[in-house]
Structure formats: structure tokens, C-alpha cells
Amino acid sequence: MKSFRVHASAPKTNGAIPYLVLSQVGGRITLDFAALAKTTQPVAPLTISSDALYEILEGKDLVLRRSSDTVTLSPQADELLIVCESYDGGSDRQFRVWLSEVGLGWNILGGSTAHFA
């Protein structure tokens, strides 16, 4: 499994910079939010296709409805806005990471070979 860190676009008040982990297993990309959402309400990782990640890089929103929440990945200027809306009364969560790092991660993880071989 190959992995790549995508840093949050704003550091926390203590100066730490949280990050999203992109990992590739086969043709699928897993987004692990554990290092972004270090609270009592963790956000479950989500798995998407390499093509879906490419569509995000093209500027398209991706909305994933799961049994416990809805996760929206929305490119906005130079950031990727990640919104997790909870169904069970938990608080909604928002994260922002650098979109350029998502693109670099997509290339390093091998996503580009599907489109530019």
C-alpha cells in the first residue's frame, strides 16, 4: 500500500498542522481522516476510485452518503473543503486541505497512469 499526506491549509492554534492520508490499494484510494479529526467524534475513512479523485481535481464536487453521515468533497480555489454531516446528532465537521497536495498525491499514487499512459 502506498500512502501520501495532504496537509491542512491552516495550522491549529498550537502550531500543529493536521493532515489527511491518501492511500492506494489496487485501483481504489482511501481517505483517512484520523490525523485531521483528532477528537472524540472520529470520521470513518472513505474509499473512492482513482477516477473519482481525478474528477475532484477537475473541479467537480463529490457527495458520498453513508449510513452514519454524508461526506462532501468540494474543490474551492486552492483548497479542498471536506464536510462531514452526521445523521446521529453528532456535530458536523469541516476540514480544508491543500488541493495542490491532493493532486500531487494522486500522481504519486499512480492515478495519472489511467489518463496519461
Secondary structure, DSSP 8 states (H G I E B T S, - for coil): -EEEEEEBSS--TTS---EEEEEEETTEEEEE-TTT--SSS----EEEEHHHHHHHHTT--EEEE-SSEEEEEEEETTEEEEEEEESSS---EEEEEEHHHHHHHHHHTTTTHHHH-
